[in-house]
Amino acid sequence: MIIVMQAKATESHVQGVVHRIEDLGLRPHVSRGEFRTIIGAIGDESLLKPEFFAGMMGVESVMPIMKPYKLASRDFHSEDTIVKIGGCRIGGNAITVVAGPCSIESEAQLRETALAVREAGASILRGGAFKPRTSPYTFQGLGEEGLKMLQAIGGEVGLPTVTEITDVRDLDLVARYADILQVGARNMQNFRLLAEVGRLSKPVLLKRSPAATIEELLMSAEYILSEGNHQVVLCERGVRGFDKATRYLLDLSAVPVIQGVSHLPIIVDPSHATGQRDLVAPMALAAIAAGAHGIMVEVHPHPDKAMSDGPQQLTPEAFKVMMQGLRPIAEAVGRCLQGAKATT
């Protein structure tokens, strides 16, 4: 349920509603907009009746939120959320490009990639330190050593960093080094992990599982939001289809669908969705045309020698060409690329 306060409502009126919600055994969440303050009552709505609040001072209207995801819903928060990381932001009219290698393999490899993607216009550096793989015998990442490289080189090139957290036991370690915590597709419904990252103040990049519906993705985001962390970015990276021409079916319709029902920013990962480097750029262009707030692309200086996902990683030169193609698409949909070199 949401309680919309009058424009002239005072802080005392707001606190009165907050205390009433708490007295009923639910959690209040206050969202202060430019013209209105909205208070959400989070919990079992069967305990609530509109008349509990309708007569209170400062209350304009009371309405139930019918969607199972409350905090992620536009019913509760109508304005677009913009997630800020240093001087970078995800959401609004800016288009954010996240780029870097699938796995951090060495300091030289990561530095070469970081310099190249920054020069081409990326605004966030990605790199995997812990790699959940289908086979236990394949490269699993460098762990803390890789995290240290990511932090150091991100600082050198002036880009915030994102890396995947795969185990709740590593949460403090990963949060110590990375600017953004990525919850990968395999962990989208690891509810304990979602709750734990929700208790941190770090931005979270939440990827859609290949078997998840849009509602299930938003319910996973709700776990993070309900713990107090409202810096959540969603990521579409393909769902299971019947055609084996690509790894997954990239569901670009998810972008406008989610933007219609949720205020959270959403980016697209064409690398993991297609699994083929020749398809990455076309799908990145299509993602921006569909209205995505950004893209996440894997880049490696020598993809043929990569220790994981080589076939889907772009060379630095191919990434540069892709970035040049993104600019006119962004302009055509009234958006702009952000990044140190994005406007050159």
C-alpha positions in Angstrom: 0.0 0.0 0.0 1.2 3.5 -0.7 0.1 6.7 1.0 0.4 9.9 -1.0 1.0 13.0 1.1 -0.4 16.4 0.2 2.0 18.9 -1.2 1.6 21.0 2.0 2.2 18.1 4.3 4.7 18.7 7.0 7.4 16.5 8.3 5.3 15.9 11.4 2.5 14.6 9.2 4.9 12.3 7.4 6.2 10.9 10.7 2.7 10.4 11.9 2.0 8.1 9.0 5.3 6.3 9.5 4.5 5.6 13.1 1.1 4.3 12.2 2.6 1.8 9.7 5.1 0.7 12.3 2.4 0.3 14.9 0.7 -2.1 12.5 3.8 -4.3 12.3 4.9 -3.2 8.8 7.9 -1.4 7.5 7.6 2.2 6.2 9.5 3.4 3.2 9.5 7.2 2.5 10.1 8.4 -1.0 10.5 12.2 -1.4 9.8 13.5 -4.8 10.0 17.0 -6.2 6.3 17.7 -5.5 5.0 14.9 -3.4 6.1 12.5 -0.6 5.0 8.9 -1.0 5.1 6.5 1.9 5.0 2.8 1.3 3.8 0.2 3.8 5.9 -2.9 3.1 4.7 -6.2 4.3 1.4 -8.2 4.5 -1.2 -5.9 3.0 -4.0 -8.0 4.4 -3.2 -6.2 7.7 -4.0 -2.8 6.2 -7.2 -1.0 5.3 -7.3 2.4 3.5 -9.4 3.9 6.3 -6.4 3.4 8.7 -4.7 6.4 6.9 -7.4 8.3 4.9 -8.3 10.6 7.8 -4.8 11.4 8.9 -3.4 14.9 8.7 -1.5 15.6 5.5 -2.7 12.5 3.6 -4.0 13.0 0.1 -4.8 9.5 -1.0 -4.3 5.8 -0.2 -4.0 3.0 -2.7 -2.9 -0.6 -2.7 0.0 -1.7 -4.9 -1.3 -4.7 -6.8 2.1 -5.9 -8.1 4.0 -8.4 -5.9 7.1 -6.2 -6.3 6.4 -3.1 -4.3 9.6 -1.0 -4.0 10.6 -1.8 -7.6 7.3 -0.7 -9.0 6.5 2.6 -10.6 3.3 2.7 -8.6 5.5 3.4 -5.6 8.3 5.4 -7.2 7.2 7.1 -10.4 10.4 8.9 -11.2 13.3 7.1 -12.9 16.0 6.0 -10.5 19.6 7.1 -11.4 22.3 5.1 -9.8 25.5 7.1 -9.2 29.0 5.8 -8.9 31.5 8.6 -8.4 31.2 10.8 -11.5 29.4 8.0 -13.4 25.6 7.5 -13.5 23.4 4.8 -14.8 19.9 5.9 -15.8 18.2 8.9 -17.1 19.3 10.2 -20.5 22.9 9.0 -20.2 24.0 5.8 -21.8 26.6 3.9 -19.8 29.0 1.4 -21.4 30.5 -1.2 -19.2 33.5 -3.0 -20.7 36.4 -5.3 -19.9 37.5 -8.9 -20.0 35.4 -11.8 -19.0 38.2 -13.0 -16.6 41.1 -11.1 -15.1 44.0 -13.1 -16.3 47.0 -10.9 -15.6 47.9 -7.3 -14.7 49.2 -6.7 -18.2 46.0 -8.1 -19.8 43.7 -6.0 -17.6 45.7 -2.8 -18.0 45.8 -3.1 -21.8 42.1 -3.7 -21.9 41.2 -0.9 -19.5 43.2 1.7 -21.4 41.6 0.6 -24.6 38.0 0.7 -23.4 38.5 4.0 -21.6 40.0 5.5 -24.8 37.0 4.3 -26.8 34.4 5.8 -24.4 33.6 3.2 -21.8 32.6 4.6 -18.4 32.9 1.5 -16.2 35.5 -1.3 -16.1 34.4 -4.9 -15.7 36.5 -7.9 -14.9 35.8 -11.3 -13.4 37.8 -12.3 -10.3 35.6 -15.2 -9.3 34.3 -17.2 -12.3 31.4 -19.6 -11.8 31.9 -22.1 -14.6 29.8 -25.0 -15.8 32.8 -27.4 -15.5 34.8 -27.5 -12.2 38.0 -28.2 -14.3 38.0 -24.9 -16.1 39.6 -21.6 -15.1 37.8 -20.2 -12.0 39.4 -16.8 -11.7 42.2 -15.3 -9.7 40.2 -14.4 -6.6 41.5 -11.7 -4.3 44.6 -11.3 -6.5 42.3 -10.4 -9.4 40.3 -8.0 -7.2 43.4 -6.1 -6.2 44.4 -5.8 -9.9 40.9 -4.5 -10.8 40.9 -1.9 -8.0 44.4 -0.7 -8.8 44.0 -0.5 -12.6 40.5 1.0 -12.3 42.1 3.7 -10.2 44.9 4.2 -12.7 42.6 4.7 -15.7 39.9 6.6 -13.7 37.0 4.2 -14.2 34.8 2.7 -11.5 34.8 -1.1 -11.4 32.2 -3.9 -11.4 32.8 -7.6 -10.6 30.7 -10.6 -9.8 30.0 -11.8 -6.3 29.4 -15.6 -6.4 29.3 -16.6 -2.7 27.9 -14.8 0.3 31.1 -15.8 2.2 33.2 -13.6 -0.2 30.9 -10.5 0.1 33.1 -8.4 2.4 36.1 -9.3 0.4 34.6 -8.3 -3.0 33.0 -5.2 -1.5 36.4 -4.0 -0.2 37.8 -3.8 -3.8 34.9 -3.2 -6.3 32.7 -0.2 -6.7 29.7 -2.2 -8.0 28.7 -5.7 -7.0 27.3 -7.9 -9.8 24.9 -10.7 -9.0 25.1 -13.0 -11.9 22.4 -14.9 -13.7 23.2 -18.1 -11.8 22.6 -16.3 -8.5 19.6 -14.2 -9.4 17.4 -16.3 -7.1 20.1 -16.8 -4.4 17.9 -15.0 -1.9 20.3 -15.0 1.0 23.0 -13.4 -1.2 20.4 -10.8 -2.5 19.5 -9.9 1.1 23.1 -9.5 2.1 24.0 -7.2 -0.8 20.8 -5.3 0.1 22.3 -4.5 3.5 25.4 -2.8 1.9 25.6 0.7 0.5 27.3 -0.6 -2.7 25.4 -0.3 -6.1 24.3 -3.8 -7.3 24.1 -5.0 -10.9 21.5 -7.7 -11.0 21.4 -10.0 -14.1 18.4 -11.9 -15.3 18.5 -15.7 -15.2 18.0 -17.4 -18.6 14.9 -19.1 -17.1 13.5 -16.1 -15.3 10.4 -14.1 -16.1 10.5 -10.4 -15.9 8.4 -10.5 -12.8 10.8 -12.9 -11.2 13.7 -10.6 -12.0 11.9 -7.7 -10.4 11.1 -9.9 -7.3 14.8 -10.6 -7.0 15.4 -6.8 -7.1 12.8 -6.5 -4.4 14.9 -8.6 -2.0 17.8 -6.0 -2.4 15.5 -3.0 -2.2 13.6 -4.3 0.9 16.9 -4.4 2.8 17.5 -0.7 2.3 19.8 -0.7 -0.8 18.1 1.3 -3.5 21.1 1.4 -5.9 20.0 -1.4 -8.1 20.6 -1.8 -11.9 18.9 -4.6 -13.9 20.6 -6.4 -16.7 19.0 -8.3 -19.6 21.4 -11.0 -20.9 19.2 -13.4 -22.7 16.7 -16.2 -22.0 16.5 -19.8 -23.1 15.0 -20.3 -26.5 14.7 -23.3 -28.9 17.1 -22.1 -31.6 20.7 -23.0 -31.2 22.0 -20.3 -33.5 22.8 -18.2 -30.5 23.6 -19.1 -26.9 20.4 -17.4 -25.6 17.5 -15.4 -27.0 18.2 -11.8 -26.3 14.9 -10.4 -25.0 15.1 -6.8 -26.0 11.4 -6.4 -25.4 12.2 -6.7 -21.7 13.8 -3.2 -21.8 10.6 -1.2 -22.6 8.4 -3.7 -20.6 10.5 -3.2 -17.5 10.7 0.6 -18.0 6.9 0.6 -18.1 6.5 -1.1 -14.7 9.7 -0.2 -12.8 11.8 2.8 -12.1 15.0 0.9 -12.0 17.6 1.4 -14.8 18.2 -1.5 -17.1 21.2 -2.3 -19.3 21.8 -5.1 -21.8 24.6 -7.7 -22.1 24.9 -8.8 -25.7 28.1 -10.7 -25.1 26.6 -13.4 -22.9 23.3 -13.4 -24.7 24.7 -14.2 -28.2 28.0 -15.9 -27.3 29.4 -14.7 -30.7 31.5 -11.6 -31.2 30.1 -10.9 -34.6 26.7 -10.5 -33.1 27.7 -8.3 -30.2 27.8 -5.0 -32.0 24.5 -5.4 -33.8 22.7 -6.4 -30.6 24.4 -3.5 -28.7 23.0 -1.0 -31.3 19.6 -2.6 -31.0 19.7 -2.4 -27.2 20.3 1.3 -27.3 17.5 1.8 -29.9 15.2 -0.2 -27.6 15.8 2.3 -24.9 18.4 0.6 -22.7 20.3 2.8 -20.2 23.6 1.1 -21.2 25.3 -2.0 -22.4 27.9 -4.4 -20.9 30.4 -5.8 -23.4 33.4 -8.1 -23.0 36.7 -7.0 -24.5 40.0 -8.8 -24.6 43.3 -7.8 -26.3 43.7 -11.4 -27.6 40.3 -13.2 -27.5 41.8 -16.3 -29.2 44.0 -16.8 -26.1 41.3 -15.9 -23.5 40.9 -18.3 -20.6 37.1 -18.0 -20.6 34.5 -17.0 -23.2 36.9 -16.1 -25.9 34.4 -16.4 -28.8 32.2 -13.7 -27.4 34.9 -11.1 -26.5 35.6 -8.2 -28.8 39.1 -7.0 -29.7 39.9 -3.4 -28.6 39.6 -2.3 -32.2 36.2 -4.0 -32.7 35.0 -2.3 -29.5 36.2 1.1 -30.8 34.2 0.5 -34.0 31.2 -0.5 -32.1 31.4 2.6 -29.9 31.5 4.8 -33.0 28.3 3.1 -34.2 26.5 3.6 -30.9 26.8 7.4 -31.0 24.3 8.1 -33.9 21.9 5.6 -32.4 22.1 7.3 -29.1 21.5 10.7 -30.6 18.6 9.3 -32.6 16.7 8.3 -29.5 17.6 11.5 -27.6 20.3 10.1 -25.4 24.1 10.6 -25.1 27.0 8.4 -24.4 28.9 9.2 -21.2 32.6 8.6 -20.6 35.9 10.3 -20.9 36.1 9.9 -24.6 32.4 9.4 -25.4 31.9 12.7 -27.2 35.0 12.7 -29.4 
